[in-house]
């Protein structure tokens, strides 16, 4: 089985495409505006607090719905 010319060309162009990709990534990373350490700490704290608040909220909703469903099941299973 012989390879088609297009596949051979793609294989031959691969190192150049990888090099171009890496150069583009480096150029883009130079343009990035990185946050300060103070901003990183502040946003990390916000994320951690938000995670705990959502966890508490969902735990409360789970308890309320669980008790409600159990009450409904008990009402239908009593004889």
C-alpha positions, 0 to 999 in steps of 0.5 A: 500500500502506498501513501498518498502524496497528501499524507506524505506532505502532512507528515513532512510538514509536522515539525514545522507546524509544531514549531509554529505552534510553540512560537505562537504560544510563547508570543501569546504568553508574553501578552498575558496580564498576570494577576498580582499575588494579592489578587490571587489570594483574594479570588481564591478566598472568594472561591473557597467561601463560595464552595462552602456556601453552596455545599451548605445550601445543597446540604440543606435542600437535600435534607428538606427534600429527603424528609419531604419524600420520606414523609410522602412514602410513609403516608402511602405505605401506612395501612 
